[in-house]
Amino acid sequence: MCICVLQVLRAELDLTRGKVEEVRALAQELMSTRGENCQAQVGPKVEQLNQRYDAIAQRITSGLVGRRRLYPLNNVILKQTLTGW
């Protein structure tokens, strides 16, 4: 993979990191103020977001990224982040 493409992906990862952290904080606030039912619904979604984001971040930082596989996963994270699942 071209070095410049990897640099762009790392920059996008940095931008996405802030969004993911914001979603995590909002989810934590929501779960702490809305009760058990909310925790049961939001908790697993946050865990799924964490797992997917961590997997993508690992691939980008290690340089093991293929265009065909990364973009669909990245779009899933962004879609979940922006739509609230």
matplotlib code that plots the C-alpha trace (Angstrom):
import matplotlib.pyplot as plt

x = [0.0, 1.2, 2.7, 0.6, -2.6, -1.6, -0.9, -4.3, -5.9, -4.0, -5.2, -8.8, -8.3, -7.3, -10.4, -12.6, -11.1, -12.6, -16.0, -15.8, -14.7, -17.7, -20.1, -18.6, -19.0, -22.6, -23.4, -22.0, -24.0, -27.1, -26.6, -26.0, -29.1, -31.7, -31.7, -31.3, -33.3, -31.2, -28.0, -29.2, -29.8, -26.9, -24.1, -23.8, -23.8, -21.0, -19.0, -19.5, -18.4, -15.3, -14.4, -14.8, -13.0, -10.1, -9.8, -9.7, -7.3, -5.0, -4.9, -4.2, -1.5, 0.2, -0.1, -2.1, -4.9, -6.5, -8.8, -11.5, -11.8, -11.2, -13.8, -16.8, -15.8, -15.1, -18.5, -20.2, -18.5, -19.3, -22.9, -23.4, -21.8, -23.9, -27.2, -27.0, -27.4]
y = [0.0, 3.5, 5.4, 8.4, 6.4, 5.0, 8.5, 9.6, 6.6, 7.5, 11.1, 9.8, 7.5, 10.5, 12.4, 9.4, 8.7, 11.9, 11.0, 7.6, 9.0, 11.4, 8.6, 6.5, 9.5, 10.1, 6.4, 6.3, 9.4, 7.9, 4.6, 6.2, 8.4, 6.2, 2.9, -0.7, -1.0, 1.6, -0.1, -3.4, -1.8, 0.6, -1.4, -4.1, -1.5, 0.4, -2.8, -3.6, -0.1, -0.5, -3.8, -2.7, 0.6, -1.1, -3.7, -1.1, 1.1, -1.9, -2.6, 1.0, 1.5, -1.8, -1.0, -4.2, -2.4, -3.4, -0.9, -3.4, -4.5, -1.2, 1.1, -1.0, -1.4, 2.2, 3.1, 0.8, 2.6, 6.0, 5.0, 3.7, 6.8, 9.2, 7.5, 6.3, 2.7]
z = [0.0, -0.8, 2.1, 1.3, 1.5, 4.8, 6.1, 5.0, 6.8, 9.9, 9.8, 9.3, 12.2, 14.4, 13.3, 13.9, 17.3, 18.6, 17.3, 18.8, 22.2, 22.1, 21.4, 24.2, 26.6, 25.5, 25.9, 29.4, 30.4, 28.9, 30.6, 34.0, 33.9, 32.2, 34.1, 33.5, 30.3, 28.6, 29.9, 28.4, 25.0, 24.8, 26.6, 23.9, 21.1, 22.7, 23.2, 19.5, 18.5, 20.7, 19.2, 15.6, 16.1, 17.9, 15.2, 12.5, 14.5, 14.9, 11.2, 10.3, 12.9, 11.9, 8.2, 7.5, 5.6, 2.4, 0.6, -0.1, 3.5, 5.4, 3.8, 4.5, 8.1, 8.5, 7.0, 9.5, 12.4, 11.1, 10.3, 13.8, 15.3, 13.3, 13.5, 17.1, 15.9]

ax = plt.figure().add_subplot(projection="3d")
ax.plot(x, y, z, "-o")
ax.set_aspect("equal")
plt.show()
